[in-house]
C-alpha cells in the first residue's frame, strides 16, 4: 500500500511538472548552446525540434507581409495578394522604394525574419525565420535599426546576450509584440491609437485588460485576445487588406459572461449593441498613456520651420515635415461593417482638391451589418504624380531623409520593382485615414453614460453618422426604417 501511495505521489508530481511546462514552456538551457554570431545561427538550432513551426510561420501574413484582400470592400474574392509588402499609407508611405528596394534595409527591421534588405528575398528559407523577436524573454534581444538582423553592435558592447536570449524562449509578452506594434509608423505611439510602450506598466484605468493583476487589471497578453493557430494570429488592422481571423469582444464576453447582466439599464444597453460597438462606450478617450501622432505633412520636408513642442514632442523635423499630436482625447466615430475602403497602390485620384482616403471603414446608417466604432482620425500631405494622378512612391530612406530633394526622391522611388513610374511633375495632396481604436478599454465604471452622447452632448456628430438629430429625440435607424415603410 505504501508503495502504491509512493507511485501516486510520483505520478502527481510528474503531472504537475508536465502541466507547468505546458503553460510556461520547457527550460531551453540544456537544448540551446552557443555561442552564436548571428540570428540565423539560433534559428538553425530551433529548427532541430521546431521545423513545423517555422513552416507554419512562413504561411502567415507576419512573414509574407501580404495576403488576399479579404478586408477590402469590393476585393473580397480577389486572389491577388496585398499587404505591407506592396501597399501605401500616409505614415512612412511604403517599405520598398529606391533602387533594388533599398528601403527594406531599414523598414524590414519589423519583419519576422532575417536578411530582407533588398527586393529579392528567399521566403522559403526556414533559417531566416526570427524565432526570438516573438519568444525571447531575457538577454535584451534586439533587432538592428538597419540591416534586418540582430543588433550586432549591442552584442559587441555586451548589452545583448544572444545565447541567453535563445535559452529564455517562452510565450510572447507584451514587450515582444510591442517591439513592432508599439513603434509602428516610425516611433513609439505614432500609428495605432492606444497601442504603445506605456502598456507594459499600465494602470487599469489605462487598459483594464492589459494592466497587470497587481495593478488591478486582468493581466492579459496580446495572444489572449488575438488567438493564434499554427502561428497565424487573429486580428483585423484598419490599415491592412488581409486578416487571418477576426477578434471580437464577444469571443469572451458572451453567454454566461455576457455584459450588462447586473446593470439596471440592461434592456436599453442591450438595445444599443445593435448599432453601437462595445469599444464605442468602453473606450471613452484614446491614447491615454502618451500622445499619438494625428497629422504628418510631408510637404514641409526641407523647409526651415521652428519646431514647437506638443505633448513633449517636436512638431517639425526637416527630413520628415510637420506633425501634430493629441492625447487622452475623444475619438472620431464611424460606421464599420467588417470591411474597409482602401486606397491601393496606383489607384487614380479623381479630384486632387479633395482629401484622399487612404483607409476608411465601410458601412453607413442604412447598413444593418454596420455598427458605430471609435477611430483616430489622421491627416497629412504627400506627393501625387501630376500626370498619372496617383500617389507617388518616393525614396525616403537614404535619399529624402538625407538630401531633402523631392525630385531625386521621386525619381529613385520609381526604380524599385514595386515602384510607380514618375512623370517628372508632382504636387502635394491631402490624405486622411481612420485608424481603429480597439485598445485601452477602460474599467466599466468609466464607460460612457447617456448624457455624454445624448441630450445636447457634442461627442457624437449625428449628422455625419447619417441621423437627422440625436436618436434619443428623433429615433434610431430602426425607427427611420419603419417610417419609410409606412410611407410606402
Buried (B, 14 or more C-beta within 10 A) or exposed (E): EEEEEEEEEEEEEEEEEEEEEEEEBBEBEEBBEBEBEBBBBBBEBBBEEBEEBBBBBBBBBBBBBBBBBBBBBEBEEEEEBBBBBBBBBBBBBBBBBBBBBBBBBBBBBBBBBBBBBBBEBEEEBBBBBBBBBBBBBEBBBBBBEBBBBBBBEBBEEEEBBBBBBBBBBBBBBBEBBBBBBBBBBBEBBBBBBBBBBBBBEBBBBBBBBBBBEEBEBBEBBBBEBBBBEEBBBBBBBBBBBBBBEEBEBEEBEEEEEEBBEEEEEEEEBBEBBEBBBBBBBBBBBBBBBBBBBBBBBBBBBBEEEEEEEBBEBEBBBBEBBBBBBBBBBBBBBBBBBBBBBBBBBEEEBEEBEEBBBBBBBBBEBEBEEBBBBBBBBBBBBBBBBEEBBBBBBBBBBBBBBEEBBBEBBBBBBBBBEBBBEBBEEBEBBBBBBBBBBBBBBBBEEBBBEEEBBBEEEEBBEBEEBEBEEBBEEEBBBEEBEEEEEEEE
